Amino acid sequence: MSGVVVDVPMLLLLPWCRITKPYRVAEIELLPFPALDASPSRDKPFDEDTNRTIKRLLSAYRDLNGKPVERAAVVRYNGRDVTEELSEEEIANARELIELVCFSALARRNLFSNEGPYCNRDVFSLYVQWFTKPPDAIAIETVRARGAGHNRSLWRLDDLHLGVPPHVGVVDEVAVDEALLAALMSLRADTSDKTCQRWFDAIASYNLANTDGDNFPLAAEWTLMCGAFQLLLDAKSTAENVARKLVSTLSPPTQIRISQSARNTPRYQSGPDLPLLEAWMREFYSIRGNLAHGWLEPKQPSSWSTAEHLTLVRLIFPLLVKTLLSKQDRYELTEEDKIWICSLDKIANTSFLTQTSFLARAPGRIKSQRAWRRAEEGLRAALGGTLAPSSDTDPGNPA
């Protein structure tokens, strides 16, 4: 069944996003469905008719077992009914705000263990869902080719199954770093449009490089990550400038030099003795040249493996965002943030995806033994569980 659909109700739906609480982000609210239990004094986000409509629309979206999705997220714009039609400008604004929520969830994930929060960018896939009244059919819009128009077709809900991608279906719940999200909203509220757009494009590029999708090309992922760092640091398009700006903004209190490191391969022995993180970023950014010119895999010799490079950028970029926000007094680095920052050189100096231990006690500014142990467990997991528990006490901070 197909045909042009006009003047139909609309729902902004994230069918794979299992949030456990509502999030207010500027003009939008990201609401869990089904709604959380509300006290009698609170307004319920959905009336009975809206509840039935959303449940009916979700019947087209299927989990990995082929059953209708039962939990999702929907967008409410400026307090209006969630099925009220929005303008293209309002939809674009909602997409931008959802990207900031997505980044705040990506920044909180545990990269090295199956324990703790985890998500990917595709969990936050937004469907602008047009539907009929009563909700017996939905409109699906497809792009012919970017810039060449689109098709919109009408499908009966009873005849339609939209399956969750496997890499998304394994994500059970989504947790958001609310302090980071609040800091990003503060930046958005009182920063020039040009600076705000630069930050947003950097964050959106990072998000796009974190889909976990098997079909997302390595070359695209690598290039997006490089662009994210360059934009965020407001750097020139050279490996040297991006790397220099990175270490001037984010560096451990005790730096390892490339000459002292396990990564001191022959390619570095005739050049300047750079801080290890600067050498790493130079290498990571310079590999972009291969990929941007059509190669599907890196071709130049490297001291870090492809997997190590991509894990490091996933870890470091959110820490860089937090550090820049903290310098603007918009965000306070947590003790765990500080521990990870203090450990970056040691992580970069270790074949951390394969072997060995490296963790040393961080400086005395780490206040809480509990926070240290919590981060230490994550670092141990990053090293495959080989790190022996530390018994020494943080200098200046007795247990």
C-alpha positions in Angstrom: 0.0 0.0 0.0 1.6 3.3 -1.0 0.8 6.9 -1.8 1.6 10.5 -0.9 0.8 11.4 2.7 0.0 14.9 3.7 -1.5 16.6 6.8 -1.2 13.7 9.2 -0.2 13.6 12.9 3.4 13.3 13.9 5.4 11.6 16.6 9.1 12.1 17.2 10.1 8.6 18.3 13.3 6.9 19.4 12.2 3.3 19.4 15.5 1.8 20.5 16.2 4.3 23.3 15.4 2.7 26.7 15.9 5.7 29.0 14.8 5.3 32.6 13.9 8.9 33.4 12.8 12.0 31.6 15.3 14.6 30.4 14.5 18.2 29.9 16.9 19.8 27.3 16.0 23.3 26.3 12.9 23.2 24.1 12.4 19.5 24.3 11.7 16.8 26.8 12.9 13.3 26.1 10.3 11.1 27.8 10.4 7.4 28.5 7.6 5.2 27.3 5.7 3.8 29.0 5.7 6.8 31.3 7.1 6.4 34.8 4.7 6.2 37.7 3.7 9.7 38.6 2.4 11.0 41.9 -1.2 12.4 41.8 0.3 15.9 42.0 2.2 15.5 38.8 0.8 15.7 35.3 1.0 12.5 33.4 2.9 13.0 30.2 0.4 11.1 28.1 -3.3 10.8 28.2 -5.0 7.4 27.6 -5.6 8.1 23.9 -1.9 9.1 23.4 -0.8 6.0 25.3 -2.8 3.8 23.0 -1.5 5.7 19.9 2.2 5.3 20.9 1.8 1.6 21.8 0.1 1.0 18.5 2.9 2.8 16.5 5.5 0.8 18.4 3.9 -2.4 17.3 5.7 -1.9 13.9 9.1 -1.9 15.6 10.5 -5.3 16.6 13.1 -6.5 19.0 15.7 -9.2 18.2 13.1 -11.8 19.1 10.6 -10.4 16.6 8.3 -9.1 19.3 6.9 -5.5 19.4 9.1 -3.0 21.2 7.6 -2.2 24.6 10.0 0.5 25.8 11.1 3.6 23.9 11.5 7.3 24.1 9.4 10.1 22.6 10.0 13.8 22.2 7.7 16.5 23.6 8.4 20.0 22.1 7.9 23.1 24.2 5.3 21.4 26.3 3.0 20.6 23.4 1.2 17.4 22.7 3.7 14.8 21.6 1.6 14.1 18.4 1.4 17.7 17.4 2.9 18.5 14.0 6.3 20.3 14.1 7.9 22.5 11.5 11.1 21.5 9.8 13.0 24.0 11.9 11.6 22.6 15.1 12.5 19.0 14.0 16.0 20.1 13.1 16.3 21.8 16.6 15.1 18.6 18.3 17.6 16.5 16.3 20.4 18.8 17.5 19.4 18.6 21.2 19.1 14.8 20.9 22.7 14.7 19.7 23.8 16.5 22.9 21.8 13.9 25.0 23.4 11.2 23.0 26.9 12.5 23.6 26.2 12.8 27.3 25.3 9.1 27.3 28.3 8.1 25.2 30.6 9.9 27.6 29.3 7.8 30.5 29.7 4.4 28.9 32.1 1.7 30.1 34.4 0.9 27.2 36.3 -1.9 28.8 33.8 -4.1 30.6 30.3 -5.6 30.1 29.5 -4.2 33.5 28.1 -0.7 33.8 26.4 1.6 31.3 26.9 1.3 27.6 25.3 2.6 24.5 26.0 3.7 20.9 24.9 6.5 18.7 22.3 4.3 16.8 20.4 3.8 20.1 19.4 7.5 19.7 18.1 7.0 16.1 15.2 9.5 15.7 12.2 8.6 13.6 9.9 11.4 12.5 6.8 9.2 12.5 3.8 10.5 10.5 0.7 8.4 11.1 -3.0 8.2 10.3 -5.9 8.8 12.6 -6.9 6.3 13.9 -3.3 4.9 13.9 -3.7 2.1 11.4 -0.8 3.2 9.1 2.5 5.1 9.2 4.3 7.0 6.6 7.9 6.0 5.8 10.1 8.6 4.1 13.1 7.5 2.1 15.8 9.6 0.4 16.3 9.0 -3.3 19.8 10.5 -3.2 20.9 13.3 -0.9 19.7 16.5 -2.5 17.6 14.8 -5.1 14.3 14.6 -3.3 12.6 11.9 -1.3 9.6 9.5 -1.3 7.0 9.1 1.3 4.9 6.0 1.3 2.0 4.8 3.5 2.2 1.3 5.2 -0.4 -0.6 7.2 0.9 -1.2 10.7 -0.3 -4.8 10.6 1.8 -5.4 7.5 5.0 -3.7 8.7 7.9 -5.0 10.8 10.9 -2.7 11.4 13.6 -4.8 13.2 16.1 -3.4 15.6 19.7 -3.5 14.3 21.6 -6.2 16.3 24.2 -3.8 17.6 21.4 -1.7 19.0 19.2 -4.4 20.3 21.9 -5.6 22.8 21.7 -2.2 24.7 19.3 -2.7 27.6 19.2 0.7 29.2 20.6 4.1 28.6 22.2 6.3 31.3 23.0 10.0 30.7 25.7 12.1 32.3 23.4 14.8 33.5 26.1 17.2 34.8 27.8 17.1 31.4 24.5 17.6 29.6 23.8 20.7 31.8 27.2 22.1 31.0 26.6 21.7 27.3 23.2 23.4 27.6 24.9 26.3 29.5 27.4 26.6 26.6 24.6 26.6 24.1 22.6 29.2 25.9 25.3 31.9 26.2 27.9 31.3 23.5 28.2 32.9 20.1 26.5 31.1 17.3 29.8 30.4 15.5 31.4 28.9 18.6 28.3 26.9 19.5 28.1 25.5 16.0 31.7 24.5 16.1 31.2 22.6 19.3 28.0 21.0 18.1 29.6 19.9 14.8 32.5 18.4 16.8 30.2 16.5 19.1 27.9 15.3 16.3 31.0 14.1 14.4 32.1 12.1 17.4 28.6 10.7 17.8 28.5 9.6 14.1 31.8 7.8 14.6 30.3 5.7 17.4 27.4 3.8 15.8 29.0 0.4 16.4 27.5 -0.6 13.1 29.4 -3.3 11.2 28.6 -1.5 7.9 30.0 1.8 8.9 33.3 2.2 7.1 36.5 2.5 9.1 37.6 5.4 6.8 34.5 7.4 7.6 34.8 6.7 11.4 38.5 7.7 11.5 37.9 10.9 9.4 35.0 11.9 11.6 37.0 11.4 14.8 39.9 13.5 13.4 37.4 16.3 12.5 35.8 16.1 15.9 39.2 16.9 17.6 40.2 19.6 15.1 36.9 21.4 15.5 36.7 21.2 19.3 40.3 22.4 19.6 39.7 25.1 17.0 43.0 23.8 15.4 44.5 24.0 12.0 44.1 21.0 9.7 47.5 19.6 10.5 48.5 16.8 12.7 51.1 18.9 14.4 48.7 21.7 15.4 45.9 19.4 16.5 48.3 17.4 18.6 50.0 20.5 20.1 46.6 21.9 21.1 45.5 18.6 22.6 48.4 18.4 25.0 48.2 22.0 25.9 44.6 21.5 27.0 44.6 17.9 28.3 47.7 16.2 29.7 48.5 14.1 32.7 50.4 15.8 35.5 53.4 13.6 34.9 54.1 13.2 31.2 55.9 10.3 29.5 58.1 11.2 26.6 58.1 9.1 23.4 61.8 8.2 23.9 60.9 6.7 27.3 57.9 4.8 26.1 57.2 1.3 24.8 55.9 3.0 21.6 59.3 4.4 20.7 59.5 2.7 17.3 62.1 3.6 14.7 59.9 6.2 13.1 60.1 8.3 16.3 63.8 7.9 17.0 65.1 10.5 14.6 62.4 13.1 15.4 61.6 15.4 18.3 61.1 13.8 21.8 57.4 14.6 22.0 55.1 14.0 25.0 53.5 10.6 24.4 50.0 11.9 23.9 51.2 14.4 21.4 53.0 11.7 19.4 49.9 9.5 19.6 47.6 12.3 18.2 50.1 13.2 15.5 50.0 9.6 14.4 46.3 9.2 14.6 45.6 12.4 12.7 48.2 11.8 10.0 46.6 8.4 9.2 43.5 10.4 8.1 45.5 11.3 5.0 45.4 7.7 3.7 41.7 7.3 4.4 40.6 10.7 3.1 42.3 9.9 -0.2 40.4 6.7 -0.9 42.3 4.0 1.0 39.9 1.8 3.0 42.6 0.8 5.6 45.6 2.7 7.1 48.7 2.2 5.0 51.5 4.0 7.0 53.5 2.3 9.7 52.1 3.0 13.2 53.1 2.4 16.8 49.5 1.9 17.9 47.1 -0.7 16.4 43.9 0.4 14.7 41.9 -0.9 17.6 44.1 0.9 20.1 43.8 4.2 18.2 40.0 4.0 18.1 39.7 3.1 21.7 41.9 5.9 22.8 40.0 8.5 20.8 36.7 7.2 22.3 38.1 7.6 25.8 40.0 10.9 25.3 37.4 13.0 23.4 34.8 13.1 26.2 37.6 13.9 28.7 38.7 16.8 26.4 35.1 18.1 26.2 34.8 18.0 30.0 38.2 19.7 30.5 37.3 22.5 28.2 34.0 23.0 29.9 35.7 23.0 33.3 38.0 25.7 32.2 34.9 27.8 31.5 33.5 27.0 34.9 30.6 25.1 33.4 31.5 21.6 34.6 33.4 20.3 37.6 35.6 17.4 36.8 34.7 14.3 38.9 37.2 12.3 40.8 36.9 9.5 38.2 37.5 12.1 35.4 40.7 13.1 37.1 41.8 9.5 37.6 41.3 8.7 33.9 43.2 11.9 32.9 46.0 11.1 35.2 46.3 7.6 33.7 46.1 8.6 30.0 49.9 8.4 29.4 50.1 5.0 31.0 47.2 3.7 28.9 48.7 5.1 25.7 52.0 3.5 26.7 50.5 0.0 27.2 49.3 -2.6 24.7 46.1 -2.3 26.7 43.9 -4.4 24.5 46.2 -7.4 24.9 48.3 -7.5 28.1 50.1 -6.3 31.2 49.4 -3.7 34.0 50.4 -0.1 34.4 48.3 1.6 37.0 50.1 3.8 39.5 48.6 5.8 42.3 47.4 9.2 41.0 48.4 12.5 42.7 47.0 13.6 46.0 44.3 15.7 44.4 42.2 12.5 44.0 40.2 12.8 47.2 38.2 9.6 47.5 39.6 6.1 48.0 36.2 4.8 46.8 36.4 6.8 43.6 39.9 5.6 43.0 39.0 2.0 43.5 36.0 2.3 41.2 38.1 3.8 38.4 40.9 1.3 39.2 38.4 -1.5 38.5 37.6 0.0 35.1 41.3 0.3 34.3 41.9 -3.3 35.4 39.2 -4.4 33.1 40.8 -2.4 30.3 43.9 -4.5 30.8 42.0 -7.8 30.6 41.9 -8.2 34.4 45.6 -8.6 34.8 46.1 -5.6 37.0 46.9 -6.5 40.6 44.9 -4.5 43.2 46.9 -1.7 44.6 47.6 -1.7 48.3 49.3 1.7 48.7 47.6 4.8 49.9 47.0 7.9 47.8 49.7 10.4 48.9 48.2 13.1 51.0 44.9 11.2 51.3 45.0 8.5 53.9 42.6 5.7 53.6 
